[in-house]
């Protein structure tokens, strides 16, 4: 299936347009600056990129010329591929439809391949939204979108400043927090998942952080032979989502 990855991405050219973009609330994917560019506006753009943690790169002028025919003045910005959603709006919408929300929370998933694979499975398994922190998360870039087979453009994504505050808000909606952790005492098939649920997966190396574990209602693990140390996070999440769906018996379409 062919979809246009750049469908929602805009290219902004020129010093003042890029400056205005960075000053706005728009999500900016990256900024390219010609190696020859200098001056106060360029300095201000670099400072804004640093403040907002926007990726920027110095490239040869020829590279910028190849990307834009506009009067770019040695500077280009790419807006984000996707529009991030508000988690509370999604929760309200799902409840209003008479469904139980199923959310996937990714804490510190830094590998774009895992992010892409997770989104692909989540879309297939009827997850209503994927929630992840701004810091310490993989970029939602064209590689992630390709690996997700386009799922990242279809499933609502919520990028949040503070994962702890967000999890508290999610709990306040009556949504149970279930965390995947190899050290848990219960298996996922032993607990009731037929309810408003948020499944939490932690980082590839460290798993779920302690402050997040303290908020979780139930920690669960997956069956695993003693020969293996751990599953890949996207595989483990897929198995858990399958079990959640098996308990629901059907995926609502």
C-alpha positions as CSV (number, residue, x, y, z in Angstrom):
1,X,0.0,0.0,0.0
2,X,1.4,3.4,-1.0
3,X,0.7,6.4,1.1
4,X,2.4,9.8,0.9
5,X,4.6,10.1,3.9
6,X,5.0,13.8,3.3
7,X,1.3,14.4,3.0
8,X,1.1,16.4,6.3
9,X,4.6,17.7,6.3
10,X,5.3,21.3,5.2
11,X,8.5,22.9,4.1
12,X,9.0,26.5,5.4
13,X,11.7,28.5,3.7
14,X,13.3,31.9,4.6
15,X,14.6,33.5,7.8
16,X,11.5,35.3,9.1
17,X,9.0,32.5,8.1
18,X,11.2,29.9,10.0
19,X,11.6,32.3,13.0
20,X,7.8,32.8,13.1
21,X,7.2,29.0,12.9
22,X,9.6,28.4,15.8
23,X,7.9,31.1,17.9
24,X,4.5,29.5,17.2
25,X,3.0,26.4,18.9
26,X,3.5,24.4,15.7
27,X,5.4,21.1,16.0
28,X,8.7,21.4,14.1
29,X,10.5,18.3,13.0
30,X,13.9,19.8,12.0
31,X,15.6,22.9,10.8
32,X,18.3,22.9,8.1
33,X,20.8,25.9,8.0
34,X,23.2,26.6,5.3
35,X,26.9,26.5,6.4
36,X,27.3,30.0,4.8
37,X,24.4,31.6,6.7
38,X,25.1,34.0,9.5
39,X,23.6,37.0,11.4
40,X,21.3,37.8,14.3
41,X,18.2,36.0,12.9
42,X,20.2,32.8,12.4
43,X,21.5,33.0,16.0
44,X,18.0,33.5,17.3
45,X,16.7,30.6,15.3
46,X,19.5,28.3,16.7
47,X,18.6,29.5,20.2
48,X,14.9,28.7,19.7
49,X,15.8,25.3,18.4
50,X,17.9,24.6,21.5
51,X,15.2,25.9,23.8
52,X,12.4,23.9,22.2
53,X,14.6,20.8,21.6
54,X,14.1,21.0,17.8
55,X,16.7,19.1,15.8
56,X,18.8,21.4,13.7
57,X,21.7,20.8,11.3
58,X,24.2,22.8,9.3
59,X,24.3,21.6,5.7
60,X,26.0,22.8,2.4
61,X,24.0,25.5,0.6
62,X,23.6,23.1,-2.4
63,X,21.5,20.7,-0.2
64,X,19.1,23.5,0.6
65,X,18.9,24.5,-3.0
66,X,18.0,20.9,-3.9
67,X,15.1,20.9,-1.4
68,X,13.6,24.3,-2.1
69,X,13.3,26.6,-5.1
70,X,12.0,29.4,-2.9
71,X,14.0,32.4,-1.7
72,X,15.2,30.4,1.3
73,X,18.0,32.7,2.5
74,X,19.9,29.6,3.6
75,X,17.3,28.3,6.0
76,X,14.5,25.6,5.8
77,X,12.3,24.1,8.4
78,X,10.1,20.9,8.2
79,X,6.9,20.9,10.2
80,X,6.0,17.7,12.0
81,X,4.7,14.7,10.1
82,X,1.7,14.4,12.3
83,X,-0.6,16.4,14.5
84,X,-0.5,15.3,18.1
85,X,-3.8,14.9,19.8
86,X,-5.1,15.8,23.3
87,X,-5.5,12.6,25.4
88,X,-8.5,13.8,27.4
89,X,-10.4,14.6,24.2
90,X,-9.8,11.0,23.0
91,X,-10.9,9.5,26.3
92,X,-14.1,11.6,26.3
93,X,-14.8,10.6,22.7
94,X,-14.4,6.9,23.3
95,X,-16.6,6.9,26.4
96,X,-19.2,8.9,24.5
97,X,-19.2,6.2,21.8
98,X,-20.0,3.7,24.6
99,X,-16.7,1.9,24.3
100,X,-14.0,1.1,26.9
101,X,-10.9,3.1,26.1
102,X,-7.8,1.0,25.4
103,X,-4.6,3.2,25.5
104,X,-1.0,2.3,24.9
105,X,1.5,4.2,27.0
106,X,5.1,4.1,25.8
107,X,7.6,5.3,28.5
108,X,11.0,6.0,27.0
109,X,10.8,3.9,23.8
110,X,13.8,5.4,22.0
111,X,14.1,3.0,19.0
112,X,12.2,4.2,15.9
113,X,11.9,0.6,14.7
114,X,10.1,-0.4,17.9
115,X,7.9,2.7,17.7
116,X,6.9,1.8,14.2
117,X,6.2,-1.8,15.0
118,X,4.3,-0.9,18.1
119,X,2.0,1.5,16.2
120,X,1.3,-1.1,13.5
121,X,0.2,-3.7,16.1
122,X,-1.7,-1.1,18.2
123,X,-3.8,-0.1,15.1
124,X,-4.6,-3.7,14.4
125,X,-5.6,-4.4,18.0
126,X,-8.0,-1.5,18.3
127,X,-5.9,0.8,20.5
128,X,-7.5,4.2,20.7
129,X,-4.4,6.2,21.2
130,X,-0.6,6.0,21.9
131,X,0.8,8.2,24.6
132,X,4.5,9.0,25.1
133,X,6.6,11.7,26.7
134,X,8.2,14.4,24.6
135,X,11.6,13.8,26.1
136,X,13.4,10.4,25.7
137,X,11.1,9.1,23.0
138,X,11.8,8.0,19.4
139,X,11.1,10.6,16.8
140,X,8.0,10.1,14.7
141,X,9.9,10.4,11.5
142,X,9.6,8.9,8.0
143,X,11.5,5.7,9.1
144,X,9.1,5.1,12.0
145,X,6.1,5.8,9.6
146,X,7.4,3.3,7.0
147,X,8.0,0.6,9.6
148,X,4.5,1.2,11.0
149,X,3.1,0.6,7.4
150,X,1.4,3.9,7.7
151,X,-0.2,3.2,11.1
152,X,1.5,6.2,12.7
153,X,-0.5,8.4,10.4
154,X,-3.8,6.8,11.3
155,X,-3.7,6.1,15.1
156,X,-4.0,9.2,17.4
157,X,-0.7,10.0,19.0
158,X,-0.4,12.1,22.2
159,X,3.0,13.6,23.0
160,X,3.0,14.8,26.6
161,X,5.3,17.0,28.7
162,X,4.9,15.2,31.9
163,X,4.1,11.4,31.8
164,X,3.4,11.2,35.6
165,X,0.8,14.0,35.5
166,X,-0.7,12.4,32.4
167,X,-1.0,9.0,34.0
168,X,-2.7,10.5,37.1
169,X,-5.2,12.2,34.7
170,X,-5.8,8.9,32.9
171,X,-6.4,7.1,36.2
172,X,-8.9,9.9,37.2
173,X,-11.0,8.9,34.2
174,X,-11.5,5.4,35.8
175,X,-8.9,3.8,33.5
176,X,-6.9,1.0,35.0
177,X,-3.1,1.2,34.5
178,X,-1.5,-2.2,33.7
179,X,2.3,-2.3,33.3
180,X,4.3,-5.0,31.5
181,X,7.3,-6.1,33.6
182,X,9.2,-9.3,33.6
183,X,9.6,-9.2,37.4
184,X,5.8,-9.1,38.0
185,X,4.2,-12.0,40.0
186,X,0.9,-12.2,37.9
187,X,0.6,-13.3,34.3
188,X,-1.5,-11.0,32.0
189,X,-4.0,-13.8,31.4
190,X,-4.6,-14.1,35.1
191,X,-6.0,-10.6,35.5
192,X,-9.2,-9.0,34.2
193,X,-8.5,-6.7,31.3
194,X,-12.2,-6.2,30.3
195,X,-12.4,-2.6,31.4
196,X,-11.1,0.8,30.5
197,X,-7.4,0.0,30.3
198,X,-4.0,1.6,29.7
199,X,-1.2,-0.8,28.9
200,X,2.2,0.6,29.8
201,X,5.5,-0.5,28.2
202,X,8.9,0.7,29.4
203,X,12.2,1.4,27.7
204,X,14.2,-1.2,25.8
205,X,16.9,-1.4,28.6
206,X,15.4,-0.3,31.9
207,X,11.8,-1.1,31.6
208,X,9.2,1.0,33.4
209,X,10.7,3.7,35.7
210,X,10.0,3.6,39.5
211,X,7.8,6.8,39.6
212,X,5.6,5.2,36.9
213,X,5.5,1.8,38.6
214,X,4.2,3.5,41.8
215,X,1.1,4.7,39.8
216,X,0.4,1.4,38.2
217,X,-2.6,-0.6,39.4
218,X,-1.3,-4.0,38.3
219,X,2.1,-5.2,37.0
220,X,1.9,-8.2,34.7
221,X,4.3,-10.5,32.9
222,X,4.2,-12.8,29.9
223,X,4.9,-16.6,29.9
224,X,8.6,-17.1,29.0
225,X,11.0,-20.0,29.0
226,X,13.9,-19.8,31.4
227,X,16.3,-19.9,28.5
228,X,15.4,-16.3,27.5
229,X,16.2,-13.2,29.4
230,X,13.6,-10.9,28.0
231,X,11.3,-10.2,25.0
232,X,11.7,-7.3,22.6
233,X,9.4,-4.5,23.8
234,X,7.3,-4.4,20.6
235,X,6.8,-8.2,20.6
236,X,5.9,-8.2,24.3
237,X,3.4,-5.4,23.8
238,X,1.9,-7.3,20.8
239,X,1.4,-10.4,22.9
240,X,-0.2,-8.4,25.7
241,X,-2.6,-6.6,23.4
242,X,-3.6,-9.9,21.8
243,X,-4.5,-11.3,25.3
244,X,-6.5,-8.1,26.1
245,X,-8.4,-8.6,22.9
246,X,-8.9,-12.3,23.5
247,X,-10.6,-11.4,26.8
248,X,-12.8,-8.9,25.0
249,X,-13.6,-11.8,22.5
250,X,-14.0,-9.4,19.6
251,X,-12.2,-6.3,18.3
252,X,-14.8,-3.6,17.8
253,X,-14.6,-2.3,14.3
